[in-house]
Amino acid sequence: METFKIKSVVSKITFSIFFSIFVSSITSFKSLGKTNEADSTVINIDKRNQTLLNSKNPNRSLKEDLQELFQKNGMNLDDDTWKGIRRVVNSELSKDTVLVITQNNKSINVAINAKADETVTSSNASSGQSSRRVYNGNSNNGSNVKIGLGGVHVKDGSDEVHVSWNGVLVKDGNDEVKVMLKDSAKVNKREQGFSSRSGFNIYFGFNSFANTGSISGIYNSKDFELSPFGSRYFGFGWTRSGMISKGTKAALKISYGLEVSWNNFMFENDNYLVKGGNNIEFANYLDSKGNVIPLSRNKLTVANINIPIMPYVAFRKNSVVTYIAAGGYVGYRIDSYTKTKEEDGGYKRWNHSSFYLNNLRYGLAFELGLKNFPDLFVNYDLNKLYQDGRGPGISGVSFGIRL
């Protein structure tokens, strides 16, 4: 087919048709499905009133009615599908739209009508193929748009354009041109529907000490008392996940990555941490006359680079618990310092030192993913914070949320 023929076909498809494709297919393209479905059920929605036409219970919301109809057809109205339907319902009130939603070879035609007295016919039972046209109240224009999980099909007279995950097909009568983009067999192998720990992660939380019973002898337990809200934890990193096994409702995965973290231990008392000759010590903050200066900030910060390895069970994204992870981590200290701030003058001082801290860090980690809520995490160091004989045998604990 000549180039000018392709251009003439595309030019016949108006901007308004493409805009309706974009609005109507935002959600449909989030998941993949087969293009050949069994006969589908038609659901008619009144766009202006945002209600289901012929609803048996007028006191129920539109979402509740849709959930019931989806369940009757062996399908699930997940959050992404509902958001997509809501986008179309709230879009141009003068336009009618049809969304074809397919799950497990079952499909539903969601007809979103601008006028309550207009409905869309169901699929052709004799051919076994679903009708996917936009009913726009003007059937004599010779144009229609078919939207489904298999792609978008635009027809204007004898000219057609079909866009799918495989590529683009342009037809002008008996002539056609195909542009293949990707292999559908590979696309269908994607992991769909299960939660994942992959991506960029940010951690916010708090720190505390474990094994505080080891503080004895030359150490005063009051020196190690921490401010609960001042002892904050912050970290960020990148994580990848791999599939181990997959079922219908859950999947076993393993994640790994690279993270950087800062453990801030904010001491309650004015005695600040120093590196002594053989072990750590706490000293008074004195002025030039030897008077004790009260401190508004007195903390130890330990920065580490960590490698987490977390096997986890991932559930469907619409589950209340999206995943449960339990694993471990190993890290290395890249910096440590104390920071003090005078209560009156506000003078700040930083002191970078090893403070006899162990360079190697390792421990256990637990995470819980929740729907519509930040994920929760707990890290428990198995090794001691300080070198043997250089400080008490305490270890670190951090907990908080993961974004």
C-alpha positions in Angstrom: 0.0 0.0 0.0 1.4 3.4 -0.9 2.3 6.0 1.7 -0.3 8.5 0.5 -3.0 5.9 1.0 -2.1 5.5 4.7 -2.1 9.2 5.2 -5.5 9.5 3.6 -6.9 6.9 5.9 -5.5 8.4 9.0 -6.6 11.9 8.0 -10.2 10.7 7.9 -10.1 9.9 11.6 -11.0 13.1 13.4 -9.4 14.5 16.5 -12.7 14.1 18.5 -12.6 10.3 17.8 -9.1 10.0 19.0 -9.9 12.0 22.1 -12.7 9.6 22.9 -10.3 6.6 22.4 -7.9 8.2 24.8 -10.4 8.9 27.6 -12.2 5.5 27.2 -9.1 3.3 27.1 -7.0 4.7 30.0 -8.0 1.9 32.2 -8.6 -0.8 29.6 -4.9 -0.7 28.6 -3.7 -1.3 32.1 -4.2 -5.0 31.7 -4.0 -7.5 28.8 -6.5 -10.0 27.6 -7.5 -12.1 24.6 -9.3 -10.5 21.7 -11.7 -13.4 21.2 -14.2 -13.5 24.1 -17.5 -15.3 24.6 -20.7 -13.4 24.5 -20.6 -10.5 26.9 -23.1 -8.9 29.2 -24.2 -5.3 28.7 -24.3 -2.9 31.7 -26.0 0.5 31.0 -25.0 3.5 33.1 -26.7 6.9 33.1 -23.7 9.3 32.9 -25.6 12.4 34.0 -27.1 10.8 37.2 -24.2 8.4 37.6 -26.5 5.5 38.3 -27.1 2.1 36.9 -30.1 2.1 34.5 -33.0 -0.1 35.8 -31.3 -0.6 39.1 -33.2 -2.9 41.4 -32.2 -1.0 44.5 -32.0 2.8 44.1 -30.4 3.2 47.5 -27.2 1.5 46.5 -24.3 3.3 44.9 -23.1 2.8 41.4 -20.0 0.9 42.5 -22.1 -1.5 44.6 -24.4 -2.2 41.7 -21.4 -2.8 39.4 -19.7 -5.1 41.9 -22.8 -7.3 42.1 -23.1 -7.5 38.3 -19.4 -8.3 37.9 -19.6 -11.0 40.5 -22.6 -12.6 38.8 -20.5 -12.8 35.6 -17.6 -14.4 37.4 -15.5 -11.2 37.3 -13.9 -8.8 39.8 -14.4 -5.1 39.8 -10.9 -4.1 41.0 -9.7 -0.5 41.8 -8.1 0.2 38.5 -11.2 -0.9 36.5 -13.5 1.2 38.8 -11.3 4.3 38.5 -11.3 3.9 34.7 -15.1 3.7 34.6 -15.3 6.7 36.9 -13.1 8.7 34.5 -15.3 8.0 31.6 -18.5 8.7 33.6 -17.1 12.1 34.7 -15.9 13.0 31.2 -17.8 14.8 28.5 -21.5 14.5 29.4 -22.6 14.8 25.7 -20.8 11.6 24.6 -21.7 8.0 25.0 -19.0 5.5 25.4 -18.6 1.7 25.6 -15.9 0.0 27.6 -15.3 -3.8 27.0 -13.8 -5.3 30.1 -12.4 -8.9 29.8 -11.2 -11.2 32.6 -10.5 -14.9 32.1 -12.3 -15.2 28.8 -15.4 -13.4 30.3 -16.4 -9.9 29.2 -18.7 -7.2 30.1 -19.8 -4.2 27.9 -20.1 -1.2 30.1 -22.3 1.3 28.2 -22.0 4.8 29.6 -24.9 6.8 28.2 -25.3 10.5 28.0 -29.1 10.1 27.9 -30.9 7.8 30.2 -33.3 6.5 27.6 -30.6 5.2 25.2 -29.1 1.7 25.6 -26.5 -0.3 23.7 -27.3 -3.6 22.2 -25.4 -6.7 23.4 -23.0 -8.9 21.5 -23.8 -11.0 18.4 -24.6 -14.4 19.8 -24.5 -16.1 16.4 -21.0 -15.0 15.6 -19.7 -15.5 19.2 -18.0 -12.1 19.0 -18.6 -9.1 21.2 -19.9 -5.8 19.8 -17.5 -3.1 20.8 -18.9 0.2 19.3 -19.4 3.6 20.8 -23.0 4.5 20.7 -23.0 8.2 20.0 -26.6 8.8 19.1 -25.7 9.6 15.5 -25.6 6.3 13.6 -25.6 7.8 10.1 -22.1 9.2 10.2 -20.5 5.8 9.2 -17.9 6.0 12.0 -17.5 3.9 15.1 -14.9 3.1 17.7 -14.4 -0.4 19.2 -12.5 -0.4 22.6 -11.5 -3.6 24.4 -8.6 -5.3 26.1 -7.4 -6.5 22.8 -7.0 -3.0 21.5 -8.7 0.0 19.8 -10.4 -0.2 16.4 -11.5 2.9 14.6 -13.6 2.6 11.4 -14.6 5.4 9.1 -16.5 4.0 6.1 -14.2 1.5 4.3 -11.1 2.8 6.2 -10.0 1.2 9.4 -7.2 1.6 11.9 -6.6 -1.0 14.7 -4.1 -0.3 17.5 -3.2 -3.2 19.8 -0.3 -4.4 22.0 1.1 -6.1 18.9 1.2 -3.0 16.7 -0.8 -1.0 14.3 -3.0 -2.2 11.4 -4.1 0.3 8.7 -6.7 -0.9 6.1 -8.0 0.8 3.0 -10.4 -1.5 1.3 -8.5 -4.6 0.4 -5.1 -3.0 1.0 -3.5 -3.1 4.5 -0.3 -2.3 6.2 0.9 -3.8 9.5 3.5 -2.4 11.9 4.4 -4.9 14.5 5.6 -3.5 17.9 6.1 -6.5 20.1 5.4 -10.2 20.5 2.0 -10.9 22.1 3.2 -14.2 23.5 5.9 -12.5 25.5 3.5 -9.8 26.7 1.0 -12.3 28.0 3.8 -13.8 30.2 4.0 -10.6 32.2 3.2 -11.0 35.9 -0.2 -9.4 36.2 -2.3 -8.7 39.3 0.2 -9.5 42.0 1.8 -6.9 44.3 5.5 -6.3 44.1 8.4 -4.8 46.1 10.2 -3.7 43.0 11.1 -0.1 42.3 12.4 2.9 44.3 11.6 2.7 48.0 11.7 5.3 50.8 11.7 4.3 54.5 10.7 6.5 57.4 10.6 5.3 61.0 12.2 5.3 64.5 15.2 3.7 66.2 15.7 2.1 69.5 18.2 -0.1 71.3 17.8 -3.8 72.0 19.7 -5.8 74.7 19.9 -2.8 77.0 20.5 -5.2 79.9 24.1 -5.3 78.7 24.7 -1.7 79.9 26.5 -2.1 83.2 29.8 -1.6 84.8 31.5 1.6 83.6 28.4 2.7 81.6 25.5 4.6 83.1 22.1 3.4 81.6 20.8 6.9 81.7 23.4 8.0 79.2 21.8 5.6 76.7 18.2 6.7 77.2 16.8 7.7 73.8 14.2 10.3 72.7 11.4 8.2 71.2 10.5 10.7 68.5 13.9 12.2 68.0 15.6 8.8 67.2 14.5 8.7 63.6 15.3 6.2 60.8 15.5 7.2 57.2 16.5 5.1 54.1 16.0 4.8 50.4 17.0 2.3 47.8 16.1 0.3 44.7 14.7 -3.2 44.7 14.1 -5.8 42.0 11.9 -8.9 42.3 11.9 -12.4 40.8 9.2 -14.9 40.6 9.7 -18.3 42.3 6.2 -19.8 41.9 2.7 -18.5 41.1 -0.8 -19.6 41.9 -4.2 -18.2 41.2 -4.4 -16.1 44.4 -0.8 -15.7 45.6 2.7 -15.8 44.3 6.0 -16.6 46.0 8.7 -14.0 45.0 12.1 -12.9 46.1 13.4 -9.4 46.1 16.9 -8.0 46.3 18.5 -4.5 46.0 20.7 -1.8 47.3 19.8 0.7 50.1 21.3 3.5 52.0 20.1 4.2 55.6 20.7 6.6 58.4 20.1 5.5 62.0 19.7 8.5 64.3 20.0 7.8 68.0 18.9 10.9 69.9 20.1 10.9 73.5 17.8 12.4 76.2 20.6 13.7 78.5 23.2 16.4 78.0 26.2 14.0 78.1 27.4 13.5 74.6 29.3 10.5 73.1 33.1 10.7 72.6 35.7 8.1 71.5 37.9 7.4 74.5 41.3 5.7 74.5 39.9 2.2 74.7 36.1 2.5 74.6 33.3 4.9 74.2 32.7 7.5 76.8 30.1 10.2 77.7 31.3 13.7 78.5 29.8 16.9 79.8 29.4 19.8 77.3 31.3 22.6 79.1 31.9 26.3 78.4 35.2 28.2 78.8 34.5 28.5 82.5 33.8 24.8 83.0 30.1 25.2 83.4 27.8 22.5 81.9 25.9 23.8 78.9 22.5 22.2 78.4 21.9 20.7 74.9 18.7 20.9 72.8 20.1 18.2 70.4 22.5 15.4 71.2 22.6 12.5 68.8 24.7 9.8 67.2 24.1 9.1 63.5 25.3 5.9 61.7 25.0 5.7 57.9 25.1 2.3 56.2 24.9 0.9 52.8 22.8 -2.3 52.8 21.9 -5.3 50.6 18.5 -6.7 51.5 17.3 -10.1 50.4 13.6 -10.6 51.1 11.5 -13.7 50.1 7.8 -12.7 50.2 4.3 -13.9 49.4 2.5 -11.5 47.1 -1.3 -11.4 47.0 -3.6 -9.8 44.5 -3.4 -6.0 44.4 -7.0 -5.7 45.6 -6.4 -7.7 48.7 -6.3 -6.0 52.1 -2.8 -7.5 52.7 -0.9 -7.1 49.5 2.3 -9.0 50.6 4.1 -10.5 53.5 8.0 -10.4 53.4 10.5 -11.9 55.8 14.2 -12.0 55.1 17.5 -10.4 56.1 20.1 -7.8 55.2 23.8 -7.2 55.4 25.4 -3.7 55.4 28.6 -1.8 55.9 29.1 1.5 57.8 30.1 4.3 55.5 30.0 7.2 58.1 29.2 8.0 61.7 29.1 11.2 63.6 27.7 13.0 66.6 25.8 16.3 66.5 25.2 18.6 69.4 23.3 21.9 69.6 23.4 24.3 72.5 20.0 25.0 74.1 20.6 28.8 74.6 23.0 29.9 71.8 22.0 27.3 69.2 25.6 26.6 68.4 26.0 23.3 66.6 29.0 20.9 66.5 29.6 17.8 64.4 32.3 15.2 65.2 32.9 12.5 62.7 34.5 9.3 64.1 34.2 5.5 64.1 33.2 5.6 67.8 34.3 1.9 68.0 31.2 1.0 66.0 31.2 -2.3 64.1 31.7 -1.7 60.4 29.6 -4.8 59.5 25.9 -4.8 60.0 23.5 -7.7 59.5 20.0 -8.6 60.8 16.5 -9.8 60.2 13.8 -7.8 58.3 10.0 -8.1 58.1 7.6 -6.1 55.9 3.8 -6.1 55.6 2.1 -4.6 52.6 -1.4 -3.1 53.1 -4.0 -1.8 50.6 -4.4 2.0 50.5 -1.9 2.4 53.4 1.9 2.7 53.5 3.8 -0.6 54.0 5.1 -1.5 57.4 8.7 -2.6 58.2 10.8 -3.8 61.1 14.6 -4.3 61.1 16.4 -6.0 63.9 20.2 -6.0 64.0 21.7 -9.4 65.0 25.2 -8.0 65.5 26.2 -5.6 68.3 26.4 -1.9 67.6 29.9 -1.6 69.2 33.0 -3.7 69.0 33.5 -6.2 71.7 34.9 -4.6 74.9 34.6 -1.1 73.4 31.0 -0.5 74.3 27.9 -2.2 75.7 26.4 -5.2 73.9 23.4 -3.3 72.6 22.1 -3.6 69.0 19.8 -1.5 66.9 16.1 -1.9 66.1 14.2 0.2 63.5 10.6 0.3 62.5 8.2 2.4 60.5 6.6 2.8 57.1 7.8 2.1 53.5 6.7 4.3 50.6 
